[in-house]
C-alpha cells in the first residue's frame, strides 16, 4: 500500500481497474470526503523539526573551533 496526499479537499471519486484470473473488473467509489490538512502548514512543521539539527551543528562547530590546537603548538610537539 502506498500513501498519497491529495491536492485539494472536498468530495473525491476513486476509479479502480483490476485484472485477475476471473477477468477484468472495474469499480468506482463516489463521494469520498477529503478533509483539509490537519495541523500547522508543512513548511512550519519542517522548520520546527529541523531546529534541533541546526542547533546541534552550531554547538559542534563552536566546540570544534574552541578546542582546535594551534599549528604552532603542533609543531612544538
Biopython code that builds the backbone (N, CA, C, O; Angstrom):
import numpy as np
from Bio.PDB.StructureBuilder import StructureBuilder

atoms = [
    (1, "UNK", "N", (0.842, -1.171, 0.000)),
    (1, "UNK", "CA", (0.000, 0.000, 0.000)),
    (1, "UNK", "C", (0.889, 1.237, 0.000)),
    (1, "UNK", "O", (1.960, 1.264, 0.606)),
    (2, "UNK", "N", (0.420, 2.230, -0.682)),
    (2, "UNK", "CA", (1.145, 3.486, -0.753)),
    (2, "UNK", "C", (0.229, 4.602, -0.264)),
    (2, "UNK", "O", (-0.993, 4.506, -0.378)),
    (3, "UNK", "N", (0.813, 5.640, 0.272)),
    (3, "UNK", "CA", (0.048, 6.774, 0.761)),
    (3, "UNK", "C", (0.327, 7.949, -0.154)),
    (3, "UNK", "O", (1.478, 8.243, -0.478)),
    (4, "UNK", "N", (-0.740, 8.618, -0.567)),
    (4, "UNK", "CA", (-0.589, 9.786, -1.427)),
    (4, "UNK", "C", (-1.433, 10.916, -0.862)),
    (4, "UNK", "O", (-2.599, 10.717, -0.520)),
    (5, "UNK", "N", (-0.848, 12.094, -0.765)),
    (5, "UNK", "CA", (-1.578, 13.269, -0.299)),
    (5, "UNK", "C", (-2.382, 13.825, -1.466)),
    (5, "UNK", "O", (-1.853, 14.022, -2.560)),
    (6, "UNK", "N", (-3.644, 14.072, -1.225)),
    (6, "UNK", "CA", (-4.498, 14.625, -2.265)),
    (6, "UNK", "C", (-4.335, 16.145, -2.297)),
    (6, "UNK", "O", (-4.185, 16.766, -1.245)),
    (7, "UNK", "N", (-4.362, 16.749, -3.477)),
    (7, "UNK", "CA", (-4.049, 18.176, -3.589)),
    (7, "UNK", "C", (-5.128, 19.123, -3.080)),
    (7, "UNK", "O", (-4.839, 20.289, -2.810)),
    (8, "UNK", "N", (-6.374, 18.646, -2.943)),
    (8, "UNK", "CA", (-7.449, 19.549, -2.528)),
    (8, "UNK", "C", (-8.454, 18.793, -1.667)),
    (8, "UNK", "O", (-8.595, 17.574, -1.770)),
    (9, "UNK", "N", (-9.150, 19.547, -0.815)),
    (9, "UNK", "CA", (-10.190, 18.912, -0.004)),
    (9, "UNK", "C", (-11.508, 18.910, -0.780)),
    (9, "UNK", "O", (-11.625, 19.539, -1.832)),
    (10, "UNK", "N", (-12.489, 18.198, -0.247)),
    (10, "UNK", "CA", (-13.798, 18.103, -0.900)),
    (10, "UNK", "C", (-14.116, 16.664, -1.255)),
    (10, "UNK", "O", (-13.372, 15.754, -0.890)),
    (11, "UNK", "N", (-15.221, 16.447, -1.968)),
    (11, "UNK", "CA", (-15.586, 15.074, -2.355)),
    (11, "UNK", "C", (-14.724, 14.573, -3.525)),
    (11, "UNK", "O", (-14.493, 15.295, -4.495)),
    (12, "UNK", "N", (-14.263, 13.338, -3.414)),
    (12, "UNK", "CA", (-13.419, 12.724, -4.441)),
    (12, "UNK", "C", (-14.069, 11.434, -4.928)),
    (12, "UNK", "O", (-14.835, 10.798, -4.203)),
    (13, "UNK", "N", (-13.755, 11.058, -6.159)),
    (13, "UNK", "CA", (-14.189, 9.794, -6.737)),
    (13, "UNK", "C", (-12.947, 9.000, -7.121)),
    (13, "UNK", "O", (-12.062, 9.508, -7.809)),
    (14, "UNK", "N", (-12.889, 7.756, -6.672)),
    (14, "UNK", "CA", (-11.774, 6.865, -6.991)),
    (14, "UNK", "C", (-12.268, 5.777, -7.933)),
    (14, "UNK", "O", (-13.279, 5.128, -7.663)),
    (15, "UNK", "N", (-11.556, 5.578, -9.038)),
    (15, "UNK", "CA", (-11.899, 4.528, -10.007)),
    (15, "UNK", "C", (-10.785, 3.492, -10.006)),
    (15, "UNK", "O", (-9.600, 3.822, -10.040)),
    (16, "UNK", "N", (-11.203, 2.217, -9.966)),
    (16, "UNK", "CA", (-10.261, 1.106, -9.908)),
    (16, "UNK", "C", (-10.493, 0.173, -11.077)),
    (16, "UNK", "O", (-11.630, -0.047, -11.495)),
    (17, "UNK", "N", (-9.399, -0.379, -11.605)),
    (17, "UNK", "CA", (-9.456, -1.434, -12.611)),
    (17, "UNK", "C", (-8.530, -2.547, -12.140)),
    (17, "UNK", "O", (-7.356, -2.313, -11.853)),
    (18, "UNK", "N", (-9.075, -3.770, -12.062)),
    (18, "UNK", "CA", (-8.311, -4.916, -11.572)),
    (18, "UNK", "C", (-8.367, -6.009, -12.629)),
    (18, "UNK", "O", (-9.446, -6.390, -13.084)),
    (19, "UNK", "N", (-7.186, -6.517, -13.020)),
    (19, "UNK", "CA", (-7.095, -7.664, -13.920)),
    (19, "UNK", "C", (-6.697, -8.868, -13.081)),
    (19, "UNK", "O", (-5.653, -8.857, -12.428)),
    (20, "UNK", "N", (-7.519, -9.895, -13.097)),
    (20, "UNK", "CA", (-7.245, -11.083, -12.304)),
    (20, "UNK", "C", (-7.571, -12.350, -13.066)),
    (20, "UNK", "O", (-7.905, -12.284, -14.249)),
    (21, "UNK", "N", (-7.482, -13.507, -12.419)),
    (21, "UNK", "CA", (-7.731, -14.781, -13.092)),
    (21, "UNK", "C", (-9.189, -14.927, -13.554)),
    (21, "UNK", "O", (-9.467, -15.682, -14.486)),
    (22, "UNK", "N", (-10.104, -14.223, -12.918)),
    (22, "UNK", "CA", (-11.511, -14.303, -13.322)),
    (22, "UNK", "C", (-11.861, -13.240, -14.358)),
    (22, "UNK", "O", (-13.029, -13.108, -14.725)),
    (23, "UNK", "N", (-10.898, -12.493, -14.829)),
    (23, "UNK", "CA", (-11.143, -11.469, -15.841)),
    (23, "UNK", "C", (-10.892, -10.075, -15.287)),
    (23, "UNK", "O", (-10.273, -9.879, -14.241)),
    (24, "UNK", "N", (-11.399, -9.139, -16.036)),
    (24, "UNK", "CA", (-11.182, -7.732, -15.680)),
    (24, "UNK", "C", (-12.371, -7.207, -14.875)),
    (24, "UNK", "O", (-13.523, -7.501, -15.194)),
    (25, "UNK", "N", (-12.086, -6.436, -13.842)),
    (25, "UNK", "CA", (-13.141, -5.835, -13.035)),
    (25, "UNK", "C", (-12.875, -4.351, -12.848)),
    (25, "UNK", "O", (-11.735, -3.919, -12.683)),
    (26, "UNK", "N", (-13.958, -3.584, -12.879)),
    (26, "UNK", "CA", (-13.848, -2.142, -12.680)),
    (26, "UNK", "C", (-14.777, -1.716, -11.561)),
    (26, "UNK", "O", (-15.864, -2.271, -11.403)),
    (27, "UNK", "N", (-14.356, -0.739, -10.792)),
    (27, "UNK", "CA", (-15.168, -0.250, -9.695)),
    (27, "UNK", "C", (-14.971, 1.230, -9.488)),
    (27, "UNK", "O", (-14.022, 1.828, -9.995)),
    (28, "UNK", "N", (-15.881, 1.813, -8.736)),
    (28, "UNK", "CA", (-15.828, 3.252, -8.500)),
    (28, "UNK", "C", (-16.349, 3.550, -7.093)),
    (28, "UNK", "O", (-17.382, 3.022, -6.681)),
    (29, "UNK", "N", (-15.636, 4.387, -6.371)),
    (29, "UNK", "CA", (-16.077, 4.870, -5.064)),
    (29, "UNK", "C", (-16.411, 6.350, -5.219)),
    (29, "UNK", "O", (-15.535, 7.158, -5.526)),
    (30, "UNK", "N", (-17.660, 6.700, -5.008)),
    (30, "UNK", "CA", (-18.110, 8.083, -5.192)),
    (30, "UNK", "C", (-18.252, 8.803, -3.864)),
    (30, "UNK", "O", (-18.576, 8.198, -2.842)),
    (31, "UNK", "N", (-18.004, 10.103, -3.894)),
    (31, "UNK", "CA", (-18.285, 10.964, -2.758)),
    (31, "UNK", "C", (-17.456, 10.710, -1.522)),
    (31, "UNK", "O", (-17.959, 10.856, -0.408)),
    (32, "UNK", "N", (-16.205, 10.335, -1.683)),
    (32, "UNK", "CA", (-15.326, 10.133, -0.535)),
    (32, "UNK", "C", (-14.927, 11.519, -0.011)),
    (32, "UNK", "O", (-14.305, 12.293, -0.738)),
    (33, "UNK", "N", (-15.281, 11.843, 1.255)),
    (33, "UNK", "CA", (-14.936, 13.178, 1.764)),
    (33, "UNK", "C", (-13.457, 13.251, 2.150)),
    (33, "UNK", "O", (-12.945, 12.399, 2.876)),
    (34, "UNK", "N", (-12.791, 14.277, 1.652)),
    (34, "UNK", "CA", (-11.387, 14.528, 1.977)),
    (34, "UNK", "C", (-11.338, 15.837, 2.746)),
    (34, "UNK", "O", (-11.805, 16.871, 2.267)),
    (35, "UNK", "N", (-10.766, 15.782, 3.948)),
    (35, "UNK", "CA", (-10.685, 16.960, 4.800)),
    (35, "UNK", "C", (-9.420, 17.748, 4.511)),
    (35, "UNK", "O", (-8.519, 17.264, 3.826)),
    (36, "UNK", "N", (-9.355, 18.960, 5.034)),
    (36, "UNK", "CA", (-8.146, 19.761, 4.873)),
    (36, "UNK", "C", (-7.029, 19.155, 5.703)),
    (36, "UNK", "O", (-7.274, 18.361, 6.611)),
    (37, "UNK", "N", (-5.803, 19.537, 5.384)),
    (37, "UNK", "CA", (-4.638, 19.013, 6.097)),
    (37, "UNK", "C", (-4.697, 19.450, 7.552)),
    (37, "UNK", "O", (-4.833, 20.640, 7.836)),
    (38, "UNK", "N", (-4.595, 18.494, 8.486)),
    (38, "UNK", "CA", (-4.612, 18.874, 9.896)),
    (38, "UNK", "C", (-3.265, 19.448, 10.333)),
    (38, "UNK", "O", (-2.227, 19.170, 9.733)),
    (39, "UNK", "N", (-3.309, 20.238, 11.371)),
    (39, "UNK", "CA", (-2.070, 20.749, 11.944)),
    (39, "UNK", "C", (-1.563, 21.985, 11.245)),
    (39, "UNK", "O", (-2.248, 22.567, 10.404)),
    (40, "UNK", "N", (-0.343, 22.386, 11.604)),
    (40, "UNK", "CA", (0.246, 23.604, 11.028)),
    (40, "UNK", "C", (0.668, 23.367, 9.577)),
    (40, "UNK", "O", (0.722, 22.223, 9.127)),
    (41, "UNK", "N", (0.965, 24.437, 8.848)),
    (41, "UNK", "CA", (1.447, 24.287, 7.470)),
    (41, "UNK", "C", (2.722, 23.432, 7.420)),
    (41, "UNK", "O", (3.496, 23.388, 8.377)),
    (42, "UNK", "N", (2.915, 22.770, 6.304)),
    (42, "UNK", "CA", (4.026, 21.830, 6.161)),
    (42, "UNK", "C", (5.389, 22.504, 6.332)),
    (42, "UNK", "O", (6.277, 21.932, 6.965)),
    (43, "UNK", "N", (5.571, 23.700, 5.783)),
    (43, "UNK", "CA", (6.868, 24.387, 5.901)),
    (43, "UNK", "C", (7.184, 24.709, 7.360)),
    (43, "UNK", "O", (8.333, 24.588, 7.787)),
    (44, "UNK", "N", (6.182, 25.113, 8.119)),
    (44, "UNK", "CA", (6.398, 25.407, 9.536)),
    (44, "UNK", "C", (6.755, 24.133, 10.300)),
    (44, "UNK", "O", (7.628, 24.154, 11.168)),
    (45, "UNK", "N", (6.090, 23.034, 9.983)),
    (45, "UNK", "CA", (6.386, 21.762, 10.653)),
    (45, "UNK", "C", (7.830, 21.334, 10.402)),
    (45, "UNK", "O", (8.526, 20.933, 11.335)),
    (46, "UNK", "N", (8.287, 21.414, 9.152)),
    (46, "UNK", "CA", (9.654, 21.025, 8.830)),
    (46, "UNK", "C", (10.664, 21.966, 9.480)),
    (46, "UNK", "O", (11.731, 21.529, 9.909)),
    (47, "UNK", "N", (10.334, 23.252, 9.554)),
    (47, "UNK", "CA", (11.250, 24.213, 10.181)),
    (47, "UNK", "C", (11.429, 23.910, 11.664)),
    (47, "UNK", "O", (12.552, 23.909, 12.169)),
    (48, "UNK", "N", (10.337, 23.655, 12.354)),
    (48, "UNK", "CA", (10.417, 23.343, 13.781)),
    (48, "UNK", "C", (11.143, 22.021, 13.994)),
    (48, "UNK", "O", (11.944, 21.896, 14.920)),
    (49, "UNK", "N", (10.870, 21.034, 13.146)),
    (49, "UNK", "CA", (11.517, 19.729, 13.286)),
    (49, "UNK", "C", (13.019, 19.799, 12.985)),
    (49, "UNK", "O", (13.790, 19.005, 13.524)),
    (50, "UNK", "N", (13.441, 20.736, 12.136)),
    (50, "UNK", "CA", (14.847, 20.850, 11.778)),
    (50, "UNK", "C", (15.676, 21.676, 12.737)),
    (50, "UNK", "O", (16.905, 21.655, 12.660)),
    (51, "UNK", "N", (15.035, 22.407, 13.641)),
    (51, "UNK", "CA", (15.777, 23.251, 14.578)),
    (51, "UNK", "C", (16.778, 22.484, 15.439)),
    (51, "UNK", "O", (17.906, 22.954, 15.585)),
    (52, "UNK", "N", (16.435, 21.330, 16.018)),
    (52, "UNK", "CA", (17.447, 20.619, 16.825)),
    (52, "UNK", "C", (18.695, 20.245, 16.023)),
    (52, "UNK", "O", (19.801, 20.277, 16.562)),
    (53, "UNK", "N", (18.539, 19.897, 14.769)),
    (53, "UNK", "CA", (19.695, 19.553, 13.941)),
    (53, "UNK", "C", (20.580, 20.779, 13.697)),
    (53, "UNK", "O", (21.806, 20.681, 13.743)),
    (54, "UNK", "N", (19.965, 21.914, 13.441)),
    (54, "UNK", "CA", (20.727, 23.154, 13.240)),
    (54, "UNK", "C", (21.468, 23.529, 14.517)),
    (54, "UNK", "O", (22.634, 23.922, 14.461)),
    (55, "UNK", "N", (20.812, 23.414, 15.660)),
    (55, "UNK", "CA", (21.451, 23.728, 16.942)),
    (55, "UNK", "C", (22.608, 22.761, 17.199)),
    (55, "UNK", "O", (23.664, 23.177, 17.676)),
    (56, "UNK", "N", (22.421, 21.480, 16.890)),
    (56, "UNK", "CA", (23.499, 20.500, 17.073)),
    (56, "UNK", "C", (24.717, 20.865, 16.234)),
    (56, "UNK", "O", (25.839, 20.829, 16.739)),
    (57, "UNK", "N", (24.524, 21.215, 14.966)),
    (57, "UNK", "CA", (25.649, 21.614, 14.114)),
    (57, "UNK", "C", (26.332, 22.863, 14.657)),
    (57, "UNK", "O", (27.559, 22.959, 14.624)),
    (58, "UNK", "N", (25.548, 23.823, 15.158)),
    (58, "UNK", "CA", (26.133, 25.046, 15.707)),
    (58, "UNK", "C", (26.980, 24.726, 16.941)),
    (58, "UNK", "O", (28.096, 25.228, 17.072)),
    (59, "UNK", "N", (26.460, 23.900, 17.837)),
    (59, "UNK", "CA", (27.206, 23.540, 19.047)),
    (59, "UNK", "C", (28.481, 22.781, 18.687)),
    (59, "UNK", "O", (29.540, 23.056, 19.252)),
    (60, "UNK", "N", (28.397, 21.845, 17.771)),
    (60, "UNK", "CA", (29.592, 21.092, 17.360)),
    (60, "UNK", "C", (30.622, 21.996, 16.703)),
    (60, "UNK", "O", (31.821, 21.826, 16.927)),
    (61, "UNK", "N", (30.178, 22.952, 15.894)),
    (61, "UNK", "CA", (31.110, 23.876, 15.240)),
    (61, "UNK", "C", (31.801, 24.765, 16.266)),
    (61, "UNK", "O", (33.011, 24.977, 16.192)),
    (62, "UNK", "N", (31.036, 25.284, 17.222)),
    (62, "UNK", "CA", (31.639, 26.120, 18.274)),
    (62, "UNK", "C", (32.622, 25.308, 19.102)),
    (62, "UNK", "O", (33.715, 25.791, 19.399)),
    (63, "UNK", "N", (32.263, 24.089, 19.482)),
    (63, "UNK", "CA", (33.161, 23.248, 20.282)),
    (63, "UNK", "C", (34.416, 22.902, 19.501)),
    (63, "UNK", "O", (35.507, 22.888, 20.071)),
    (64, "UNK", "N", (34.287, 22.625, 18.216)),
    (64, "UNK", "CA", (35.445, 22.288, 17.384)),
    (64, "UNK", "C", (36.386, 23.480, 17.268)),
    (64, "UNK", "O", (37.604, 23.323, 17.343)),
    (65, "UNK", "N", (35.819, 24.677, 17.083)),
    (65, "UNK", "CA", (36.660, 25.870, 16.919)),
    (65, "UNK", "C", (37.358, 26.249, 18.226)),
    (65, "UNK", "O", (38.478, 26.758, 18.196)),
    (66, "UNK", "N", (36.720, 26.012, 19.365)),
    (66, "UNK", "CA", (37.334, 26.361, 20.652)),
    (66, "UNK", "C", (38.421, 25.367, 21.052)),
    (66, "UNK", "O", (39.358, 25.737, 21.760)),
    (67, "UNK", "N", (38.315, 24.127, 20.617)),
    (67, "UNK", "CA", (39.248, 23.091, 21.065)),
    (67, "UNK", "C", (40.306, 22.736, 20.041)),
    (67, "UNK", "O", (41.028, 21.755, 20.218)),
    (68, "UNK", "N", (40.414, 23.507, 18.979)),
    (68, "UNK", "CA", (41.471, 23.246, 17.997)),
    (68, "UNK", "C", (42.831, 23.579, 18.585)),
    (68, "UNK", "O", (42.979, 24.559, 19.315)),
    (69, "UNK", "N", (43.806, 22.773, 18.269)),
    (69, "UNK", "CA", (45.177, 23.034, 18.722)),
    (69, "UNK", "C", (45.832, 23.918, 17.643)),
    (69, "UNK", "O", (45.856, 23.532, 16.474)),
    (70, "UNK", "N", (46.357, 25.085, 18.011)),
    (70, "UNK", "CA", (47.015, 25.928, 17.016)),
    (70, "UNK", "C", (48.203, 25.202, 16.373)),
    (70, "UNK", "O", (48.805, 24.323, 16.990)),
    (71, "UNK", "N", (48.531, 25.569, 15.154)),
    (71, "UNK", "CA", (49.615, 24.905, 14.423)),
    (71, "UNK", "C", (50.971, 25.092, 15.091)),
    (71, "UNK", "O", (51.835, 24.219, 15.004)),
    (72, "UNK", "N", (51.157, 26.218, 15.752)),
    (72, "UNK", "CA", (52.449, 26.450, 16.420)),
    (72, "UNK", "C", (52.660, 25.430, 17.539)),
    (72, "UNK", "O", (53.778, 24.953, 17.732)),
    (73, "UNK", "N", (51.616, 25.095, 18.269)),
    (73, "UNK", "CA", (51.743, 24.107, 19.331)),
    (73, "UNK", "C", (51.945, 22.707, 18.758)),
    (73, "UNK", "O", (52.637, 21.893, 19.368)),
    (74, "UNK", "N", (51.365, 22.412, 17.613)),
    (74, "UNK", "CA", (51.563, 21.120, 16.979)),
    (74, "UNK", "C", (53.018, 20.958, 16.525)),
    (74, "UNK", "O", (53.595, 19.877, 16.646)),
    (75, "UNK", "N", (53.601, 22.032, 16.004)),
    (75, "UNK", "CA", (54.991, 21.972, 15.530)),
    (75, "UNK", "C", (55.945, 21.715, 16.701)),
    (75, "UNK", "O", (56.963, 21.043, 16.533)),
    (76, "UNK", "N", (55.624, 22.239, 17.870)),
    (76, "UNK", "CA", (56.479, 22.047, 19.036)),
    (76, "UNK", "C", (56.417, 20.623, 19.559)),
    (76, "UNK", "O", (57.376, 20.133, 20.155)),
    (77, "UNK", "N", (55.279, 19.952, 19.335)),
    (77, "UNK", "CA", (55.143, 18.580, 19.816)),
    (77, "UNK", "C", (55.998, 17.683, 18.958)),
    (77, "UNK", "O", (56.040, 16.473, 19.181)),
]
sb = StructureBuilder()
sb.init_structure("model")
sb.init_model(0)
sb.init_chain("A")
sb.init_seg("    ")
for serial, (resi, resn, name, xyz) in enumerate(atoms, 1):
    if name == "N":
        sb.init_residue(resn, " ", resi, " ")
    sb.init_atom(name, np.array(xyz, "f"), 0.0, 1.0, " ", f" {name:<3s}", serial, name[0])
structure = sb.get_structure()
